[in-house]
């Protein structure tokens, strides 16, 4: 057995993976040290607040929403039970996640909470809400289109299989 295979078996991934993980930790440590150099208390309060907001508010909220979507998409033809075709909830999860990340990154501009943006960039601060809504609508529309195409292909394959067995 070669040294590379022994390392992969023991570590679980290639040495390149370990190198990239260590490099990302080093970059995160560097960024953290640079960030704490300016306003240590403010950064610490932001991190604790973000963790509390996520764990106490957002995690239960999107867990309940995800469970509701699973129940909604796995109902049978009669409206109850799980005897009908199972549709992946990822067609809702993925566009919702991408839209949420975009909102998280751009929320001050989307909500119009940045007065100094125009002064600092000489660009208008309006229009971010409309763009975010259009991007969100486009994400869900693309996801719905992919769902329709895949569902049609699945139904065609089932019809071919049924006609071949008859």
JOJO-V348431 format. One record per backbone hydrogen bond with DSSP energy under -0.5 kcal/mol. NH is the residue of the N-H (numbers start at 1). CO is the residue of the C=O. Records with the same first field share a line. If there is no record, write none. Layout:
# JOJO-V348431
NH=CO / CO
This chain:
# JOJO-V348431
6=2
7=3
8=4
9=5
10=6
11=7
12=7 / 8
18=14
19=15
20=16
21=17
22=18
23=19
24=20
25=21
26=22
27=23
28=24
29=25
30=26
31=27
32=28
33=29
34=30
35=31
36=32
37=33
38=34 / 35
39=35
43=39
44=40
45=41
46=42
47=43
48=44
49=45
50=46
51=47
52=48
53=49
54=50
55=51
56=52
57=53
58=53
59=54
61=57
62=58
63=59
64=60
65=61
66=62
67=63
68=64
69=65
70=66
71=67
72=68
73=69
74=70
75=72
76=81
79=76
87=73 / 85
91=88
92=89
93=89
94=90
96=92
97=93
98=94
99=95
100=96
101=97
102=98
103=99
104=100
105=101
106=102
107=103
109=106
110=106
111=107
112=109
113=108
115=113
120=116
121=117
122=118
128=125
131=127
132=128
133=129
134=130
135=131
136=132
137=133
138=134
139=135
140=136
141=137
142=138
143=139
144=140
145=141
146=142
147=143
148=144
149=145
150=146
151=147
152=148
153=149
154=150
155=151
156=152
157=153
158=154
159=155
160=156
161=157
162=158
163=159
164=160
165=161
166=162
